[in-house]
């Protein structure tokens, strides 16, 4: 299933991105370390955010399907860049899991997170250190 996303350059060094199905808009801008003002997500910030959100949403899908309480799950991450060539170098991710999960549920949900589409789509050279905290 294809999803249309459009982008319009609104300057200076800013884009308005629109999600076709919902009409939701997000602003992206060049980061401070690359001539931008850092007033919003940069394209690589969005890439990193998509990893964390994909991991948690994928676990939530599994939890919902299996009747596992998943309220309160969250993530935090850092995006680290490299300069030559300029690209994302690493994305350490910490996923805060809900309390009360059995060992079997933890293992099942952690495997689901590491199988999310964004995790699988990122280059292997991008380090993705994932920590699950309970």
C-alpha positions in Angstrom: 0.0 0.0 0.0 1.5 3.3 -1.0 1.2 6.5 1.1 1.6 9.8 -0.5 3.7 12.4 1.3 4.4 15.8 -0.2 6.9 18.4 0.6 7.0 22.1 -0.2 10.1 24.3 0.2 9.0 27.3 2.4 12.5 28.7 2.9 14.8 29.7 4.3 16.1 26.1 4.4 12.7 24.8 5.6 10.2 22.3 4.2 6.6 21.7 5.0 5.8 18.0 4.8 2.3 16.8 4.5 0.9 13.3 5.1 -1.6 12.7 2.3 -4.1 10.4 4.1 -4.5 12.6 7.2 -3.4 16.0 6.0 -1.1 16.3 9.0 1.8 18.7 8.4 5.3 18.7 9.9 8.1 21.2 9.4 11.6 20.1 8.6 14.6 22.4 8.6 18.3 22.3 8.1 20.1 21.6 11.4 22.3 24.2 13.1 25.4 22.2 12.2 24.6 22.4 8.5 23.6 26.1 7.9 20.1 25.9 9.4 18.5 27.5 12.4 17.5 24.2 14.1 13.9 25.5 14.7 12.4 22.1 13.9 13.2 18.5 13.1 15.9 18.1 10.5 15.5 15.4 7.9 17.9 13.2 9.8 16.1 13.9 13.1 12.9 12.6 11.4 14.8 9.5 10.4 16.0 8.8 13.9 12.5 9.6 15.3 11.0 7.2 12.9 13.2 4.4 14.3 12.0 4.9 17.9 8.4 5.4 17.0 8.4 2.3 14.7 9.9 0.1 17.4 7.3 1.2 20.0 4.4 1.0 17.6 5.4 -2.4 16.4 5.5 -3.6 20.0 2.1 -2.0 20.6 0.6 -3.9 17.7 1.9 -7.2 19.1 0.8 -6.3 22.6 -2.7 -5.4 21.4 -3.0 -8.6 19.4 -2.0 -10.7 22.4 -3.8 -8.8 25.1 -0.7 -7.4 26.8 -1.0 -4.1 28.7 1.4 -1.7 27.0 0.3 1.7 28.3 3.2 4.0 29.3 5.8 2.6 26.9 8.1 5.3 25.6 11.4 5.9 23.9 14.3 8.3 24.0 17.2 8.4 21.5 20.1 10.4 20.3 21.1 10.9 16.7 24.8 11.1 16.1 26.2 12.3 12.7 29.5 11.7 11.0 31.1 14.2 8.6 32.8 12.2 5.9 30.5 11.4 4.3 27.9 13.4 6.1 25.3 10.8 7.3 23.8 9.4 10.4 26.4 7.4 12.2 24.6 5.9 15.2 21.2 6.0 16.9 21.3 4.7 20.5 17.7 4.0 21.6 16.3 3.5 25.1 12.9 2.0 25.2 11.1 2.3 28.5 8.8 -0.7 28.9 5.7 -1.0 31.0 6.0 -2.8 34.3 4.4 -6.1 35.0 5.5 -7.9 31.9 6.5 -11.6 32.2 9.9 -12.8 30.9 8.1 -14.4 27.9 6.3 -11.2 27.1 9.5 -9.1 27.4 11.3 -11.4 25.0 8.4 -11.4 22.5 8.1 -7.6 22.5 11.8 -7.0 22.3 12.0 -9.3 19.3 9.1 -7.4 17.7 10.9 -4.1 18.2 14.1 -5.3 16.5 12.0 -6.6 13.5 10.3 -3.2 12.9 10.4 -2.0 9.3 12.5 1.0 10.0 15.1 -0.9 11.9 15.4 -3.4 9.0 15.5 -0.6 6.4 18.4 1.3 7.9 21.9 0.6 6.6 23.8 -1.9 8.7 26.6 0.7 9.1 24.3 2.8 11.2 24.8 1.6 14.7 21.5 1.0 16.5 22.3 0.3 20.1 18.9 -0.6 21.8 18.4 -0.7 25.5 15.1 -1.9 27.0 14.5 -0.6 30.5 11.8 -2.0 32.9 
